[in-house]
Amino acid sequence: MKKETFLIFSFILTLFISFSVLAQTMDSAAVKPFNDGLVKMQKADYSGALTDFEAALKVEKDYRIYYQMAVAQVKLNNLTAAITDYENTIKTKPDFEAAYNDLGNVYFNLGKYQDAINNFQKVLDTSKNDTLKNAVKFNMSLAYTNLGQGADKVKNYKKAIEYLNKAVSYNNYDAAYLFLARDYFILNQYDNTIKASQNALKYKKTIGEGGPYYYMGVAYSKKNNTKMAKESLEKAKADPVYKGVAETVLKSLK
């Protein structure tokens, strides 16, 4: 099954602070280049913004400067540099939860899902922002789903199921339930296949109905419940992706 790609929610703080307010907490010599950089960020001049932030950083090693540098690096697709700047943000201000979330997003986009999970978990452990935490839980679910698919590629289905169950513990993600149904079927766990298929249908948002009904149907066929198998496979036939395989199984049941 083709690997899914997703756009992750990114909690980007807008730190366009007026000179008079910022001057109270940042060296005055750093304020002008910092604010100049923020103006350029809003105009999508990310390279110019980096130049200003670097000038501000020479005056003061402030977490807000590192953070905005990281955001600019992401916009320029300089993800390795962004990681360094997010890490410097965290070193300067360890309780700045937005940096952990955004660093997790960068690792996710690099395919480093365990590193992404580690940073997302820090947000869940410390944040009191329920909106952010719910978004991060979804990100965690996506990361665990991709780890599960990685385990599937090397046919480590037990490990894949472990990852996928973690995925649905954070969010009722329909694709994760579908992959669970497939892996449970491969391991001859037909009751679990049916349950995962039912959950995939219950929480369906991003997948079609064909996959869940197909795996439900073949699981029922293995349990010798021909009636339920046929009902499920007839529904799977409506999905062009599963039409052929569903018809093949239906013929074997006649």
Backbone hydrogen bonds in HBPLUS format (Angstrom, degrees):
<---DONOR---> <-ACCEPTOR-->    atom                        ^
c    i                          cat <-CA-CA->   ^        H-A-AA   ^      H-
h    n   atom  resd res      DA  || num        DHA   H-A  angle D-A-AA Bond
n    s   type  num  typ     dist DA aas  dist angle  dist       angle   num
A0017-ILE N   A0015-LEU O   3.00 MM   2  5.64 116.6  2.42 111.3  94.3     1
A0022-LEU N   A0018-SER O   2.88 MM   4  6.00 175.1  1.89 166.1 166.9     2
A0023-ALA N   A0019-PHE O   2.82 MM   4  5.72 150.8  1.91 149.0 155.9     3
A0024-GLN N   A0021-VAL O   3.11 MM   3  5.69 153.7  2.18 112.0 119.5     4
A0025-THR N   A0022-LEU O   2.97 MM   3  5.58 149.4  2.07 116.1 124.2     5
A0026-MET N   A0022-LEU O   2.91 MM   4  5.87 132.5  2.14 157.6 171.9     6
A0030-ALA N   A0027-ASP O   2.82 MM   3  5.40 149.5  1.91 117.9 127.5     7
A0034-PHE N   A0030-ALA O   3.10 MM   4  6.09 151.5  2.18 146.9 155.8     8
A0035-ASN N   A0031-VAL O   2.84 MM   4  6.03 169.2  1.85 161.8 163.6     9
A0036-ASP N   A0032-LYS O   2.82 MM   4  5.99 156.4  1.88 154.5 162.2    10
A0037-GLY N   A0033-PRO O   2.89 MM   4  6.02 149.2  1.99 139.0 146.8    11
A0038-LEU N   A0034-PHE O   3.01 MM   4  6.39 147.2  2.12 144.5 153.8    12
A0039-VAL N   A0035-ASN O   3.01 MM   4  6.30 153.7  2.08 147.9 154.1    13
A0040-LYS N   A0036-ASP O   3.09 MM   4  6.41 156.4  2.15 145.7 151.8    14
A0041-MET N   A0037-GLY O   2.88 MM   4  6.16 143.4  2.02 143.4 154.3    15
A0042-GLN N   A0038-LEU O   3.11 MM   4  6.42 153.5  2.19 146.1 151.5    16
A0043-LYS N   A0040-LYS O   3.09 MM   3  4.92 133.3  2.32  91.7 105.0    17
A0045-ASP N   A0040-LYS O   2.80 MM   5  4.99 157.5  1.85 157.3 151.9    18
A0044-ALA N   A0041-MET O   3.01 MM   3  4.95 160.1  2.05 105.1 109.5    19
A0049-ALA N   A0045-ASP O   2.96 MM   4  6.16 149.7  2.05 143.9 153.3    20
A0050-LEU N   A0046-TYR O   2.98 MM   4  6.19 153.3  2.06 142.2 148.3    21
A0051-THR N   A0047-SER O   3.20 MM   4  6.55 153.6  2.28 145.0 151.3    22
A0052-ASP N   A0048-GLY O   3.20 MM   4  6.56 155.4  2.27 146.8 152.6    23
A0053-PHE N   A0049-ALA O   2.85 MM   4  6.16 163.5  1.88 157.5 162.3    24
A0054-GLU N   A0050-LEU O   2.85 MM   4  6.00 157.6  1.90 151.9 157.6    25
A0055-ALA N   A0051-THR O   3.14 MM   4  6.37 146.3  2.26 138.1 146.8    26
A0055-ALA N   A0052-ASP O   3.10 MM   3  5.08 118.9  2.49  93.3 108.4    27
A0056-ALA N   A0052-ASP O   2.97 MM   4  6.32 153.9  2.04 149.6 156.9    28
A0057-LEU N   A0053-PHE O   2.84 MM   4  6.06 149.3  1.94 145.9 154.9    29
A0058-LYS N   A0054-GLU O   3.20 MM   4  6.43 134.7  2.41 137.1 146.9    30
A0059-VAL N   A0056-ALA O   3.03 MM   3  5.43 144.9  2.16 105.6 115.8    31
A0060-GLU N   A0056-ALA O   3.10 MM   4  6.48 160.3  2.14 151.2 156.7    32
A0065-ILE N   A0062-ASP O   3.10 MM   3  5.47 131.0  2.35 106.3 118.4    33
A0066-TYR N   A0062-ASP O   3.24 MM   4  6.65 164.4  2.27 155.4 158.8    34
A0067-TYR N   A0063-TYR O   2.86 MM   4  6.00 157.6  1.91 146.5 153.4    35
A0068-GLN N   A0064-ARG O   3.07 MM   4  6.18 164.5  2.09 140.8 144.4    36
A0069-MET N   A0065-ILE O   2.96 MM   4  6.16 151.1  2.04 149.4 158.1    37
A0070-ALA N   A0066-TYR O   2.94 MM   4  6.24 153.2  2.02 147.4 154.4    38
A0071-VAL N   A0067-TYR O   2.97 MM   4  6.36 156.2  2.03 150.6 157.0    39
A0072-ALA N   A0068-GLN O   2.97 MM   4  6.17 159.7  2.01 145.7 150.7    40
A0073-GLN N   A0069-MET O   2.88 MM   4  6.16 155.6  1.94 149.4 156.5    41
A0074-VAL N   A0070-ALA O   2.94 MM   4  6.25 153.5  2.01 150.4 157.3    42
A0075-LYS N   A0071-VAL O   3.03 MM   4  6.33 158.3  2.08 147.5 153.3    43
A0076-LEU N   A0072-ALA O   3.01 MM   4  6.31 139.1  2.18 142.6 153.9    44
A0076-LEU N   A0073-GLN O   3.14 MM   3  5.00 124.6  2.46  90.7 105.1    45
A0078-ASN N   A0073-GLN O   2.76 MM   5  4.95 158.3  1.81 155.8 151.2    46
A0077-ASN N   A0074-VAL O   2.86 MM   3  4.76 156.9  1.91 104.7 111.5    47
A0082-ALA N   A0078-ASN O   2.94 MM   4  6.18 148.1  2.04 146.1 156.4    48
A0083-ILE N   A0079-LEU O   2.95 MM   4  6.21 151.0  2.03 146.6 152.6    49
A0084-THR N   A0080-THR O   3.32 MM   4  6.68 158.4  2.37 145.3 149.6    50
A0085-ASP N   A0081-ALA O   3.05 MM   4  6.37 158.3  2.10 149.5 155.3    51
A0086-TYR N   A0082-ALA O   2.82 MM   4  6.06 158.9  1.86 155.9 161.7    52
A0087-GLU N   A0083-ILE O   2.89 MM   4  6.06 159.1  1.93 150.5 156.7    53
A0088-ASN N   A0084-THR O   2.94 MM   4  6.19 149.5  2.03 143.3 151.8    54
A0089-THR N   A0085-ASP O   2.92 MM   4  6.15 144.9  2.04 139.6 149.5    55
A0090-ILE N   A0086-TYR O   2.98 MM   4  6.31 157.6  2.03 150.5 155.2    56
A0091-LYS N   A0087-GLU O   2.91 MM   4  6.17 154.8  1.97 146.3 153.6    57
A0092-THR N   A0088-ASN O   3.00 MM   4  6.11 151.7  2.08 141.8 148.9    58
A0093-LYS N   A0089-THR O   2.82 MM   4  6.04 147.4  1.92 146.2 156.4    59
A0096-PHE N   A0093-LYS O   3.14 MM   3  5.72 155.7  2.21 129.7 128.5    60
A0099-ALA N   A0096-PHE O   3.19 MM   3  5.92 138.6  2.37 116.9 125.4    61
A0101-ASN N   A0097-GLU O   3.13 MM   4  6.47 162.6  2.16 155.6 160.0    62
A0102-ASP N   A0098-ALA O   2.92 MM   4  6.11 169.7  1.93 153.0 155.8    63
A0103-LEU N   A0099-ALA O   2.84 MM   4  5.88 154.0  1.91 144.0 151.9    64
A0104-GLY N   A0100-TYR O   2.91 MM   4  6.07 152.5  1.99 143.4 151.0    65
A0105-ASN N   A0101-ASN O   2.98 MM   4  6.36 148.1  2.08 144.8 153.8    66
A0106-VAL N   A0102-ASP O   3.02 MM   4  6.36 152.3  2.10 146.2 152.8    67
A0107-TYR N   A0103-LEU O   3.02 MM   4  6.33 167.3  2.04 154.8 157.2    68
A0108-PHE N   A0104-GLY O   2.89 MM   4  6.11 155.0  1.96 147.2 154.9    69
A0109-ASN N   A0105-ASN O   2.97 MM   4  6.24 162.2  2.00 150.5 154.2    70
A0110-LEU N   A0106-VAL O   3.04 MM   4  6.33 128.5  2.32 141.6 155.8    71
A0110-LEU N   A0107-TYR O   3.10 MM   3  5.00 135.2  2.31  94.1 107.1    72
A0112-LYS N   A0107-TYR O   2.85 MM   5  5.03 152.1  1.92 158.8 151.1    73
A0111-GLY N   A0108-PHE O   2.86 MM   3  5.07 158.2  1.91 109.7 116.3    74
A0116-ALA N   A0112-LYS O   3.03 MM   4  6.32 149.3  2.12 146.0 155.7    75
A0117-ILE N   A0113-TYR O   2.87 MM   4  6.11 158.9  1.91 148.2 153.3    76
A0118-ASN N   A0114-GLN O   2.94 MM   4  6.19 157.7  1.99 147.5 153.2    77
A0119-ASN N   A0115-ASP O   3.25 MM   4  6.51 152.7  2.33 143.4 148.9    78
A0120-PHE N   A0116-ALA O   2.91 MM   4  6.18 161.5  1.94 155.3 161.3    79
A0121-GLN N   A0117-ILE O   2.84 MM   4  5.95 156.7  1.89 153.8 159.6    80
A0123-VAL N   A0120-PHE O   3.04 MM   3  5.25 126.6  2.34  99.7 113.4    81
A0124-LEU N   A0120-PHE O   3.12 MM   4  6.55 158.5  2.17 150.2 155.8    82
A0125-ASP N   A0121-GLN O   2.85 MM   4  6.07 146.8  1.96 147.6 157.3    83
A0126-THR N   A0122-LYS O   3.22 MM   4  6.23 134.6  2.43 135.1 144.4    84
A0126-THR N   A0123-VAL O   3.21 MM   3  5.36 135.7  2.42  99.1 110.6    85
A0127-SER N   A0123-VAL O   2.78 MM   4  5.39 164.6  1.80 156.9 159.7    86
A0133-LYS N   A0129-ASN O   2.93 MM   4  6.17 163.8  1.95 155.4 160.7    87
A0134-ASN N   A0130-ASP O   2.93 MM   4  6.04 157.4  1.98 147.5 152.4    88
A0135-ALA N   A0131-THR O   3.16 MM   4  6.38 156.0  2.22 144.0 150.4    89
A0136-VAL N   A0132-LEU O   2.87 MM   4  6.12 156.8  1.92 153.0 160.1    90
A0137-LYS N   A0133-LYS O   2.88 MM   4  6.09 148.0  1.98 144.5 153.2    91
A0138-PHE N   A0134-ASN O   3.20 MM   4  6.50 149.3  2.30 140.0 147.1    92
A0139-ASN N   A0135-ALA O   3.03 MM   4  6.42 155.1  2.10 144.8 151.9    93
A0140-MET N   A0136-VAL O   2.78 MM   4  6.08 153.5  1.85 150.6 158.0    94
A0141-SER N   A0137-LYS O   2.96 MM   4  6.21 153.0  2.03 142.9 149.9    95
A0142-LEU N   A0138-PHE O   2.97 MM   4  6.34 154.9  2.04 151.6 157.9    96
A0143-ALA N   A0139-ASN O   2.95 MM   4  6.22 158.9  1.99 150.7 156.4    97
A0144-TYR N   A0140-MET O   2.94 MM   4  6.18 167.2  1.95 156.7 159.4    98
A0145-THR N   A0141-SER O   2.93 MM   4  6.07 149.4  2.02 142.6 151.8    99
A0146-ASN N   A0142-LEU O   2.99 MM   4  6.27 155.9  2.05 148.3 153.8   100
A0147-LEU N   A0143-ALA O   2.97 MM   4  6.31 148.8  2.07 145.5 154.8   101
A0148-GLY N   A0144-TYR O   2.87 MM   4  6.11 151.4  1.95 144.2 152.2   102
A0149-GLN N   A0145-THR O   2.96 MM   4  6.33 150.3  2.05 146.4 154.3   103
A0150-GLY N   A0146-ASN O   2.97 MM   4  6.20 145.8  2.09 140.1 149.4   104
A0151-ALA N   A0147-LEU O   3.00 MM   4  6.35 151.7  2.08 147.5 154.6   105
A0152-ASP N   A0148-GLY O   2.94 MM   4  6.24 147.3  2.05 143.6 153.4   106
A0153-LYS N   A0149-GLN O   3.09 MM   4  6.35 147.8  2.19 142.5 149.4   107
A0154-VAL N   A0151-ALA O   3.24 MM   3  5.50 135.2  2.46 101.3 112.1   108
A0156-ASN N   A0151-ALA O   2.91 MM   5  5.15 160.8  1.95 156.2 149.9   109
A0155-LYS N   A0152-ASP O   2.85 MM   3  4.74 159.8  1.89 109.1 112.7   110
A0160-ALA N   A0156-ASN O   2.97 MM   4  6.25 154.5  2.03 148.0 156.4   111
A0161-ILE N   A0157-TYR O   2.90 MM   4  6.08 158.1  1.94 146.3 151.1   112
A0162-GLU N   A0158-LYS O   3.08 MM   4  6.34 150.2  2.17 140.4 148.5   113
A0163-TYR N   A0159-LYS O   2.99 MM   4  6.32 161.7  2.02 154.7 158.1   114
A0164-LEU N   A0160-ALA O   2.85 MM   4  6.07 164.2  1.88 154.4 159.4   115
A0165-ASN N   A0161-ILE O   2.88 MM   4  5.97 152.6  1.96 146.8 153.1   116
A0166-LYS N   A0162-GLU O   3.19 MM   4  6.44 147.0  2.30 139.6 148.2   117
A0166-LYS N   A0163-TYR O   3.09 MM   3  5.12 119.7  2.47  93.8 108.9   118
A0167-ALA N   A0163-TYR O   2.91 MM   4  6.28 147.5  2.02 143.9 154.0   119
A0168-VAL N   A0164-LEU O   3.07 MM   4  6.43 158.2  2.12 149.7 152.6   120
A0169-SER N   A0165-ASN O   3.07 MM   4  6.19 126.2  2.38 132.4 146.3   121
A0169-SER N   A0166-LYS O   3.12 MM   3  4.98 133.7  2.34  92.5 105.9   122
A0170-TYR N   A0167-ALA O   3.23 MM   3  5.62 146.7  2.34 105.0 113.5   123
A0171-ASN N   A0167-ALA O   3.20 MM   4  6.49 148.6  2.31 143.2 152.4   124
A0173-TYR N   A0171-ASN O   2.72 MM   2  5.40 133.0  1.94 110.4  94.9   125
A0176-ALA N   A0173-TYR O   3.11 MM   3  5.49 122.0  2.46 106.4 120.3   126
A0177-TYR N   A0173-TYR O   3.22 MM   4  6.62 155.3  2.29 153.2 160.3   127
A0178-LEU N   A0174-ASP O   2.99 MM   4  6.32 151.1  2.08 146.7 155.3   128
A0179-PHE N   A0175-ALA O   2.91 MM   4  6.22 160.0  1.95 152.0 156.4   129
A0180-LEU N   A0176-ALA O   2.90 MM   4  6.12 148.2  2.00 143.2 152.7   130
A0181-ALA N   A0177-TYR O   2.91 MM   4  6.20 155.4  1.97 147.3 153.3   131
A0182-ARG N   A0178-LEU O   3.08 MM   4  6.43 159.8  2.13 150.3 154.8   132
A0183-ASP N   A0179-PHE O   2.97 MM   4  6.21 165.3  1.99 149.6 153.3   133
A0184-TYR N   A0180-LEU O   2.80 MM   4  5.94 164.9  1.82 158.7 162.9   134
A0185-PHE N   A0181-ALA O   3.02 MM   4  6.15 153.4  2.10 143.3 150.7   135
A0186-ILE N   A0182-ARG O   3.00 MM   4  6.32 155.4  2.06 147.5 154.2   136
A0187-LEU N   A0183-ASP O   3.10 MM   4  6.37 146.5  2.22 143.3 151.7   137
A0189-GLN N   A0184-TYR O   2.81 MM   5  5.01 164.8  1.83 155.8 150.7   138
A0188-ASN N   A0185-PHE O   2.93 MM   3  4.91 160.2  1.97 109.8 112.1   139
A0193-THR N   A0189-GLN O   2.94 MM   4  6.20 142.8  2.08 142.4 154.2   140
A0194-ILE N   A0190-TYR O   2.99 MM   4  6.24 159.9  2.03 150.7 153.8   141
A0195-LYS N   A0191-ASP O   3.02 MM   4  6.29 163.6  2.04 148.7 153.2   142
A0196-ALA N   A0192-ASN O   2.91 MM   4  6.03 165.2  1.93 149.4 153.3   143
A0197-SER N   A0193-THR O   2.93 MM   4  6.09 155.4  1.99 146.7 154.1   144
A0198-GLN N   A0194-ILE O   2.89 MM   4  6.14 157.2  1.95 150.8 156.8   145
A0199-ASN N   A0195-LYS O   3.01 MM   4  6.30 153.6  2.08 146.6 153.6   146
A0200-ALA N   A0196-ALA O   2.90 MM   4  6.15 149.9  1.99 145.1 153.8   147
A0201-LEU N   A0197-SER O   3.07 MM   4  6.39 151.4  2.15 147.1 153.8   148
A0202-LYS N   A0198-GLN O   2.87 MM   4  6.08 154.2  1.93 144.5 152.8   149
A0203-TYR N   A0199-ASN O   2.94 MM   4  6.06 158.9  1.98 153.0 155.8   150
A0204-LYS N   A0201-LEU O   3.37 MM   3  4.97 169.6  2.38 102.2 103.1   151
A0213-TYR N   A0209-GLU O   3.14 MM   4  6.24 168.8  2.15 159.4 163.0   152
A0214-TYR N   A0210-GLY O   2.83 MM   4  5.91 148.4  1.93 147.4 157.1   153
A0215-TYR N   A0211-GLY O   3.01 MM   4  6.28 171.8  2.02 166.3 165.2   154
A0216-MET N   A0212-PRO O   2.94 MM   4  6.01 151.5  2.02 144.3 153.3   155
A0217-GLY N   A0213-TYR O   2.84 MM   4  5.89 154.0  1.91 140.1 147.5   156
A0218-VAL N   A0214-TYR O   2.91 MM   4  6.27 164.4  1.94 159.7 162.3   157
A0219-ALA N   A0215-TYR O   3.03 MM   4  6.00 148.2  2.13 136.1 145.0   158
A0220-TYR N   A0216-MET O   2.92 MM   4  6.17 158.6  1.97 148.9 154.5   159
A0221-SER N   A0217-GLY O   2.93 MM   4  6.20 149.5  2.03 144.8 153.9   160
A0222-LYS N   A0218-VAL O   3.09 MM   4  6.30 147.8  2.20 138.4 145.7   161
A0223-LYS N   A0219-ALA O   3.10 MM   4  6.40 131.9  2.34 137.9 151.1   162
A0223-LYS N   A0220-TYR O   3.07 MM   3  4.93 129.6  2.34  91.5 105.6   163
A0225-ASN N   A0220-TYR O   2.89 MM   5  5.16 163.9  1.91 157.7 152.8   164
A0224-ASN N   A0221-SER O   3.05 MM   3  4.93 156.3  2.10 101.7 106.3   165
A0229-ALA N   A0225-ASN O   2.97 MM   4  6.13 155.2  2.03 152.4 160.5   166
A0230-LYS N   A0226-THR O   2.86 MM   4  6.03 165.7  1.89 155.8 157.9   167
A0231-GLU N   A0227-LYS O   3.07 MM   4  6.31 163.4  2.10 149.6 154.4   168
A0232-SER N   A0228-MET O   3.00 MM   4  6.11 162.9  2.03 147.1 151.5   169
A0233-LEU N   A0229-ALA O   2.91 MM   4  6.07 163.9  1.93 152.7 157.7   170
A0234-GLU N   A0230-LYS O   2.88 MM   4  5.95 153.1  1.95 150.4 156.7   171
A0235-LYS N   A0231-GLU O   3.36 MM   4  6.58 150.8  2.45 137.9 144.5   172
A0236-ALA N   A0232-SER O   2.95 MM   4  6.30 147.6  2.06 143.0 153.2   173
A0237-LYS N   A0233-LEU O   3.02 MM   4  6.23 141.0  2.18 142.6 151.2   174
A0238-ALA N   A0235-LYS O   3.19 MM   3  5.66 151.7  2.27 109.0 116.4   175
A0239-ASP N   A0236-ALA O   3.02 MM   3  5.71 163.3  2.05 120.3 125.6   176
A0242-TYR N   A0239-ASP O   2.99 MM   3  5.52 133.4  2.21 114.7 126.1   177
A0243-LYS N   A0239-ASP O   2.88 MM   4  5.74 119.2  2.25 150.6 167.0   178
A0246-ALA N   A0242-TYR O   2.91 MM   4  5.88 157.7  1.96 155.2 162.3   179
A0247-GLU N   A0243-LYS O   2.98 MM   4  6.14 157.5  2.03 150.0 155.7   180
A0248-THR N   A0244-GLY O   3.07 MM   4  6.31 152.1  2.15 144.6 152.3   181
A0249-VAL N   A0245-VAL O   3.12 MM   4  6.38 159.9  2.16 147.9 151.8   182
A0250-LEU N   A0246-ALA O   2.94 MM   4  6.16 159.1  1.99 148.3 154.9   183
A0251-LYS N   A0247-GLU O   2.96 MM   4  6.18 155.8  2.02 149.3 154.4   184
A0252-SER N   A0248-THR O   3.28 MM   4  6.57 147.6  2.40 139.0 147.2   185
A0252-SER N   A0249-VAL O   3.07 MM   3  5.13 119.7  2.45  95.5 110.7   186
A0253-LEU N   A0250-LEU O   3.05 MM   3  5.15 143.1  2.19  99.7 110.8   187
A0254-LYS N   A0251-LYS O   3.29 MM   3  5.44 155.2  2.36 102.4 109.4   188
